[in-house]
Amino acid sequence: MVRWRISDGPSAVPDTKFTDGDIWGATLEKVDDPEQRRLIQVVIARSVLQSRPEGLLGAVRDAIESNGKTAIEQFLGDEEPPARIVVGSGGVHIAESE
């Protein structure tokens, strides 16, 4: 069941601290209460951006081609979507706490 939807984005986020990749941000809103909003970021690792597409997992290729949108869509059914997602050679993952 989808609990959240993307209301804005994803759009490029200027890097405010060193990140080895591209950052895409979006605003999510709760389907049954649009006043509840969350910001979410997707970091696409530079290593996958520089890789040959045919050598990447399908979910990684899709995230690159959609500027992170497909990575975000994987978490729209969560009660509490993550604040940050990382797309790397191993796939799409919730970022560890900083």
VOMIMAR-162477 format. One record per residue (C-alpha): residue number from 1; residue in three letters; x, y negated, z negated. Coordinates in Angstrom, 1 decimal. Each point is the difference from the previous one (the first is absolute). Layout:
<seq NUM, type ALA, c1 X, c2 Y, c3 Z> $
...
This chain:
<seq 1, type MET, c1 0.0, c2 0.0, c3 0.0> $
<seq 2, type VAL, c1 1.4, c2 -3.4, c3 1.0> $
<seq 3, type ARG, c1 0.0, c2 -2.3, c3 -3.0> $
<seq 4, type TRP, c1 2.1, c2 -2.9, c3 1.5> $
<seq 5, type ARG, c1 0.2, c2 -1.7, c3 3.4> $
<seq 6, type ILE, c1 2.6, c2 -2.2, c3 1.5> $
<seq 7, type SER, c1 -1.4, c2 -3.5, c3 0.1> $
<seq 8, type ASP, c1 3.1, c2 -1.8, c3 1.3> $
<seq 9, type GLY, c1 3.2, c2 1.1, c3 1.6> $
<seq 10, type PRO, c1 2.3, c2 1.7, c3 0.2> $
<seq 11, type SER, c1 2.3, c2 -2.9, c3 0.8> $
<seq 12, type ALA, c1 3.7, c2 -0.5, c3 -0.3> $
<seq 13, type VAL, c1 1.2, c2 -1.0, c3 -3.5> $
<seq 14, type PRO, c1 3.2, c2 -2.0, c3 -0.4> $
<seq 15, type ASP, c1 2.4, c2 1.9, c3 -2.1> $
<seq 16, type THR, c1 0.4, c2 -1.8, c3 -3.4> $
<seq 17, type LYS, c1 2.7, c2 2.4, c3 -1.1> $
<seq 18, type PHE, c1 2.2, c2 2.5, c3 1.8> $
<seq 19, type THR, c1 -2.0, c2 2.7, c3 1.7> $
<seq 20, type ASP, c1 1.6, c2 2.3, c3 2.6> $
<seq 21, type GLY, c1 -2.9, c2 0.0, c3 2.4> $
<seq 22, type ASP, c1 -3.1, c2 -1.9, c3 1.1> $
<seq 23, type ILE, c1 -2.7, c2 -0.9, c3 -2.4> $
<seq 24, type TRP, c1 -3.7, c2 -0.2, c3 1.0> $
<seq 25, type GLY, c1 -2.7, c2 -1.3, c3 -2.4> $
<seq 26, type ALA, c1 -3.8, c2 0.3, c3 -0.1> $
<seq 27, type THR, c1 -2.9, c2 -0.9, c3 -2.2> $
<seq 28, type LEU, c1 -2.3, c2 2.7, c3 -1.0> $
<seq 29, type GLU, c1 -3.6, c2 -0.4, c3 -1.3> $
<seq 30, type LYS, c1 -2.1, c2 2.5, c3 -1.8> $
<seq 31, type VAL, c1 -2.8, c2 1.3, c3 2.2> $
<seq 32, type ASP, c1 -2.7, c2 -0.3, c3 -2.7> $
<seq 33, type ASP, c1 1.3, c2 -3.2, c3 -1.5> $
<seq 34, type PRO, c1 1.8, c2 -2.3, c3 2.5> $
<seq 35, type GLU, c1 0.9, c2 -2.4, c3 -2.8> $
<seq 36, type GLN, c1 2.6, c2 2.6, c3 -1.2> $
<seq 37, type ARG, c1 3.1, c2 -0.4, c3 2.1> $
<seq 38, type ARG, c1 3.5, c2 1.4, c3 0.0> $
<seq 39, type LEU, c1 3.1, c2 -0.8, c3 1.8> $
<seq 40, type ILE, c1 2.0, c2 2.8, c3 1.5> $
<seq 41, type GLN, c1 3.4, c2 0.1, c3 1.7> $
<seq 42, type VAL, c1 1.5, c2 2.5, c3 2.4> $
<seq 43, type VAL, c1 3.8, c2 0.2, c3 0.3> $
<seq 44, type ILE, c1 1.1, c2 1.7, c3 3.2> $
<seq 45, type ALA, c1 3.6, c2 1.1, c3 -0.5> $
<seq 46, type ARG, c1 2.5, c2 -1.4, c3 2.4> $
<seq 47, type SER, c1 1.4, c2 3.5, c3 0.5> $
<seq 48, type VAL, c1 -3.3, c2 1.2, c3 1.6> $
<seq 49, type LEU, c1 -0.4, c2 -3.2, c3 2.0> $
<seq 50, type GLN, c1 3.4, c2 0.7, c3 1.6> $
<seq 51, type SER, c1 -0.8, c2 3.7, c3 0.6> $
<seq 52, type ARG, c1 -1.2, c2 1.6, c3 3.2> $
<seq 53, type PRO, c1 -3.8, c2 0.3, c3 -0.2> $
<seq 54, type GLU, c1 0.0, c2 3.7, c3 1.0> $
<seq 55, type GLY, c1 2.1, c2 0.9, c3 -3.0> $
<seq 56, type LEU, c1 -2.4, c2 -1.5, c3 -2.5> $
<seq 57, type LEU, c1 -3.1, c2 1.5, c3 -1.7> $
<seq 58, type GLY, c1 -3.3, c2 -0.9, c3 1.5> $
<seq 59, type ALA, c1 -1.1, c2 -2.0, c3 -3.0> $
<seq 60, type VAL, c1 3.2, c2 -2.0, c3 0.1> $
<seq 61, type ARG, c1 -0.3, c2 -0.8, c3 3.7> $
<seq 62, type ASP, c1 -3.7, c2 -1.0, c3 -0.6> $
<seq 63, type ALA, c1 1.0, c2 -2.3, c3 -2.8> $
<seq 64, type ILE, c1 2.7, c2 -1.7, c3 2.1> $
<seq 65, type GLU, c1 -2.4, c2 -0.5, c3 3.0> $
<seq 66, type SER, c1 -2.8, c2 -1.4, c3 -2.2> $
<seq 67, type ASN, c1 2.2, c2 -2.3, c3 -2.2> $
<seq 68, type GLY, c1 -0.8, c2 2.1, c3 -3.0> $
<seq 69, type LYS, c1 -3.8, c2 0.2, c3 0.4> $
<seq 70, type THR, c1 -0.1, c2 3.8, c3 0.3> $
<seq 71, type ALA, c1 2.1, c2 0.3, c3 -3.1> $
<seq 72, type ILE, c1 -2.4, c2 -2.2, c3 -1.9> $
<seq 73, type GLU, c1 -3.0, c2 2.0, c3 1.3> $
<seq 74, type GLN, c1 1.3, c2 3.1, c3 -1.7> $
<seq 75, type PHE, c1 -0.7, c2 -1.6, c3 -3.4> $
<seq 76, type LEU, c1 -3.4, c2 -1.7, c3 0.6> $
<seq 77, type GLY, c1 -1.8, c2 2.8, c3 -1.8> $
<seq 78, type ASP, c1 2.1, c2 -0.4, c3 -3.2> $
<seq 79, type GLU, c1 -1.7, c2 -1.5, c3 -3.1> $
<seq 80, type GLU, c1 3.1, c2 -2.2, c3 -0.4> $
<seq 81, type PRO, c1 2.0, c2 -0.4, c3 3.3> $
<seq 82, type PRO, c1 3.8, c2 -0.4, c3 -0.5> $
<seq 83, type ALA, c1 1.5, c2 -3.5, c3 0.1> $
<seq 84, type ARG, c1 2.8, c2 1.2, c3 2.3> $
<seq 85, type ILE, c1 0.5, c2 2.8, c3 2.5> $
<seq 86, type VAL, c1 3.3, c2 1.1, c3 1.5> $
<seq 87, type VAL, c1 0.2, c2 1.5, c3 3.5> $
<seq 88, type GLY, c1 3.3, c2 1.9, c3 0.4> $
<seq 89, type SER, c1 1.4, c2 3.0, c3 1.8> $
<seq 90, type GLY, c1 -1.9, c2 2.3, c3 -2.4> $
<seq 91, type GLY, c1 -3.4, c2 -1.5, c3 0.6> $
<seq 92, type VAL, c1 -2.3, c2 -2.4, c3 -1.7> $
<seq 93, type HIS, c1 0.4, c2 -0.3, c3 -3.8> $
<seq 94, type ILE, c1 -1.1, c2 -2.2, c3 -2.9> $
<seq 95, type ALA, c1 2.9, c2 -2.2, c3 -1.0> $
<seq 96, type GLU, c1 1.6, c2 0.7, c3 -3.4> $
<seq 97, type SER, c1 -0.5, c2 -2.7, c3 -2.6> $
<seq 98, type GLU, c1 2.6, c2 -2.7, c3 0.1> $
